[in-house]
Amino acid sequence: MKVLLFTRPGIGGAATVVESLVRFLPREGVDLTVLCSPLEDPAYPDRLASYGVPVRVVRVEREPAPLSDVAVYATLAGMLREGRFDVLHLHTTKPGLIGRMVSPRVSPSTKVVYTPHGFYFQYAPSPAKRSFYLEMERALGAETDLLVACSHVEGELAVSAGVVPREKVVVVPNGVDLEACRSAEDPAETRRRFGFAEGDVVVSMAARMAAPKDPVCVVRAAARLAPRQPRLRVLLVGDGPLRADAETEAARLGVGGVVRFHGAVRPLAPIYAMSAATVLSTSSEGLPMVVLESLACGVPVVASDIPGCCEVVEDGVTGFVFPSGSDDALAAAIDRLLSDEGLRAAIGEAGRKRVEERHDARAGARRVAEAYCRLAEGAIDK
């Protein structure tokens, strides 16, 4: 089974999911080749290649870029003509659009699989863009042999929005590398490395600081909470266009000593393991990896009350949810966790067990490989 996997982002949840597939799919008998972009993380292609698979690099811009997109089209077309692949698996919006335009024209026998990792028409910055991307997804649905959704929410949205019919959807929930989460470095060492004092209570959020994430909400929640939790320290990990807004808000509210900012970090498991709780403030998600990874480390999560988060964060059981954008509610949920060590431990343990039972990356890769085989054998019809 020869598979070409094409992806764009080198950071964030989609990049983590793809890395897990690159690591585990060859163990399921998949002859894998990768096409990816170096723009967000120049080290990402080398990291994927370290798993022993062929990796080719092409510059893929996030937004429409005619000259660049034509070059991407040509590169992908050449690989499809030369490689005689059984399956083309497209990850995220831009590869999903370009790939479904290219493959039917240059390699019609290649089956096309698409994983959106969150549909851009849900959170694009303007109504015009949201409408454009929705219509593009609908138009290219006919060229999609199978949509592998990363959550039940994403699968249902693909059907209800008219992207593909239900029979073309398979849900393979995002999974985490459980061993990596278990082997995170000593939390005390991580705290020293990031400059936290003994007795500091760390709450972290790791994310690309761009829509649909809302780091400003976290800063405002920290300002509300700081008088009640004097040892609170909030660590925001990641870069992006909203980081400057969050830094400005922290200065305006006078919580520069409470909220700290740090660029992108790998691996993230040590960050979660040193935290009393983690936060995800966002307005749209497929199935967020940061939530799964935090829970796998036994650390409770406070997440926005949106479908993608609620699929794994059960309020009061594996974490707490709050109305998206409500810094007051976010502060109250964090306060509840920080004020009750027993509750925090119980919720963290419940979350860890749930992820181990339902979100193992190796098992997820096996299900994806099985879907490839069924598709190639004609068990899933176009």
N, C-alpha and C positions, 0 to 999 in steps of 0.2 A: 504494500500500500504506500504509494508515493504521495506525499502531501507538501504543498507549498503554503507556508504560513506568512501572511503579510500584515504588519502592524505599524502604527505610527508612534505613539507616545513611549518615551523611555523612562518616565517617572509616573508615579501614581498607581492606583489599583489595577488598571488594565495591564500596565507593564509587569506588575507582579504576577498576575494570572498567566500572562503569556510566558513569563520565565518558568513558571511551574510546568506548563505544558511542554516547553522545550526540554525541560529536565526529565519529565516522566513519560512523554509519548513514545520516545524510542524504546523504552522498556516494555511497551505494549506492542512492539513489532512495527511501528510506524517509521517509514523512511522519510525523515523530515528535513526540509530545507526552509530557511527563514529569509525573508526580505524585511528590513526594518530601517527606521530613520535614526540618525545620530543627533538630531537637532536639539532635543531636550536634555539628553544625557549622552555625551560622546563616548562614554565608557559602556553604554548599554549593549551595542553590538558585540564587543569583546566578551562581555559577561555571558551573553547567549552562546557565543562560539565556544566558551570554556566547557560547555556540556557536550562537545564533540559533534555538533551539527554544522553543516555548511551555512554560513551567514553572508548575505550580500546587503550592501548599504545603499540607500537612495534617500535623498533629502525630500522629506514630505512636510510641507507647511500645514499648520493647523487650519488656516483660513484659505479660501480660494486664491490661487496664485497661478494664472494661466501658463506662464512659461515653465514654472516648476512642475505643475500638474501634467503638462504634456511630456516632460522628461520622465516622470513617474509612470505614466501610461506606457511609454515606449519601453522602459526597463521591464515592467511587469509583462508586457506582451512578448518581449524577447525570451524571458524566462519560461513562460508558458509554452511557447513554440518549441524551445529546446528541451525542456524538462520532461514532457509527456507525463504530467502529474495526474493522478487519479482525483485528487481533491485540492481545491484552493480554499483555505480558511482565512477569512478576512476579519480583522479585529479593529474596532472603533470606526467612527463615521467616515473619515476621508478614505482610508483603504477600502471600506465597504462600498463607497460610491464608485471610486475608480475601478476597483476590481470587478464589480458587477457590470461595468461598461465594457471592460477589456475581454474578460474570459469568454463570453458567448461568441465574440467575433473572431478570436484567434485560436481558441481551444474549446470548441463546443462540447467535446466529450468529457471535459473536466467538470466535476460536480462542485458547485459553489456553496460554501458554508459561511454564514455571517454571524458574528457576535458583536452587538453594538456597544456593550459596556455602558449603557445609558444612552438613550436616544437624544441627539442634539436638539431635536425639535421641541424637547421639553424645557430646555433652559438657555437656548440661544438668546443673545442680549436684546433682540428687537422682535416685534411681531412679524415683520417682513421676513426676517431670517427664519423664524420658527415655521412660518408658512412654507417658505422655500424648501427647507430641509424635509418637512413632512411630505410635500409633494414628490420630492426626489426619492424618498424612501418608498412611497407607494408605487412610483413608476418602476423602480428597480426590484420591487418584490417579485415580479414575474421571472427575474433572472436569479432568484434565490432558491436553491434546491432545499436548503435547510437553514433555519435560524436557531442557533444554539444560544439560548438566553441564560444570563448569569443568575437570574432569580425568577421566581414565579411571577413577580410583579412585572418584570420586563417581558416575559412571555405573554402575559395577558395584554399588556399594552401593544405589543406587536400585532395582536389579533384585533383588538378594539379600535386601533388607529387605522386599520386597513392596510398594514404593511405586508403581511402574509396571512394566509388562512391557518387555522389551528393545526391542521395536519402537517404543516411544515415546521412546527415549533417543537423543539426538545429543550427541556430545562435541565441544565447542569449547574447547580449552585456553585458559586465561587468557593474555592477551597484554600486552605493554608498549609504551609509546610510545618506540620506539628513538631517535628524534631527540632527545627530551628527555634521555635518558640520555647521548647523545653530547655534548650541549651544556651539561653541568653546569659550574658555575663552577670556577675554578681551585682545586684542593684546598688549596693553601697559604692562600688567602683564607678558605676555609671554616674551616680550622683556627684561624686568627686570630680569626674571628668567634665561635667557640665557646670561645676562651680556652685552646687547647692550645699548648704550647711546642714549639719546634723540637726534633725528636728523640723526641717522644712517639709511641708506637705505639698507634693508636686502633682499638679493636674496638667495633662498634656493633650495637645491636638496636633496630629501630623496630617498634612494635606497640602495639595497644590493650592496656593493662595489665589484662587481665581474662582469665578462663578462656576458652579452653583454653591461653592463653599462660602461661609460667612464668618470670617475671623473677627470682624468688628463686633459681632454679637458676643463672642467669647470675651473680648476685652471689656465690654460693658458689664458682662456678668461678673468678671473679676473685680471690677470697681465696686459693684454692689456687695460682693461677698467679703472683700478684704477686711472691713471693720469687724466682721464676725469671726473671721478665720485669720488671725494675724500672722500665722506661719505659712499661709498659702503662697505658693509660687506657681504661676501658669507658664508653661513652655509651649510656644507655638513653633512647630517645626515645618519648614517648607518655604518655597519662594513662589512668586507670582505677582500679578498686577495689584492684588488687594493687600499685599503685605504693607506697602507704604501707607495705605489708608488705616490699617490696624495700628501701625506704629504712631501715626499722627493722633489717633483717638486715645491711645494709651498715654501719650504726653498730655493731651488736653484734660484727661480725667485724673492726672497725677498718679498713675499706677505704673510708672516706668520701673520702679523697684520690685513690683509684683509680677508683671508680665515680661517675659523674656522671649526674644525672637532668635531663631537659629535657622540657617539654610537647610536644604535637603540633607537627610542623613540615611545611610544604609549601614547595617540593617536597622530596622525599627524596633525589633523585639526588645533590645535593652532599654529603649525609651519607655515602652509600655511597662516593662517589668519593674522599673523604678517608680512608676506613677501610682498614686493612691486611686486614681480614676483617670479615664480618658474621655475626651469630648469629641463629638462630630456635629458641628453646626453647619447645616446645608439645606438647600431647598429641593434637591433632586438627586436620587441615587439609583443605581441598579441594585447591587448588593455590595456595600462598601467593605473593601479589604481591611481598612484600618480597624473597623469594628470587629471583624472576625479575628484578626491577629491579636488585638487587645484581649478579647475574651479567651483566646487560646493560651494566653499568658496568665489567665486567672485574674484579670484586672477588669472591674466593672466599667461599663460605658454609659455615658449620658449622651443621647443622640436625638436629633430632630425627629419629630413625630410625622414621618413620611413613610410611604409604603416600603421603600427599599431598606430602610433602617429597621422598621417594625417586623420585617420578616425574620430577623435574628434577635433583636432587642425586645424581649417581652417585658413590659413595664412592671417593675417590682420583682421580677424573677431573674433575668439576666442583665438587668440594667434599668435605667429610667429614660423615658422619652419626654420631650418638651415641645410646645408649639414652635414651629420654625420661626426664627427671628425674635423670639421673646427672651431677652436677656434676663428679665426678672424670674421667669420660670426656670431658665437654665441655672441661675444662681441658686435658687431654692433646691433644685435636684442635686446639685453638687454639694450644697451644705448638708443635705440629709445624709449623703454617703460619708462625707468627711466627719460627721458628728457621731457616727455609729460604726465602730470598727467591726463588730460582729456582723452587722448587716452587710458591710462592705465585703467581708470574707465570704459570706454565704452566697451573695450574688456573683462574686468572682468565680467561685467554685461551680455554681450552676451554669454559668456561661462557658467555662472551660469544658465541662462535660458535653454541653450541647454542640460545641464546635467539633470536639473529637468524634462525636457520633454522626454528625451530618456534613461536615465541611473539611474532609481530608483531601488535600490536593492530589495525592496519588490515586485515590478512588475516583476523583473527578476526571483525571486524565484517562483513566480506564473507560469511563462512560463516553467520553468524547471519541476515543478510538473505536469503541463499539458503534457509535453513530456513523463514523466514517465508513465502516465496513458495511453496515446496513444500507447506507446510501449508495455505495459502489456496487453492491449486489442487487440494487433495485428494490429493496424492501421498503424504501421511502421513495415515493414517486414524485417527480417534479410536477 
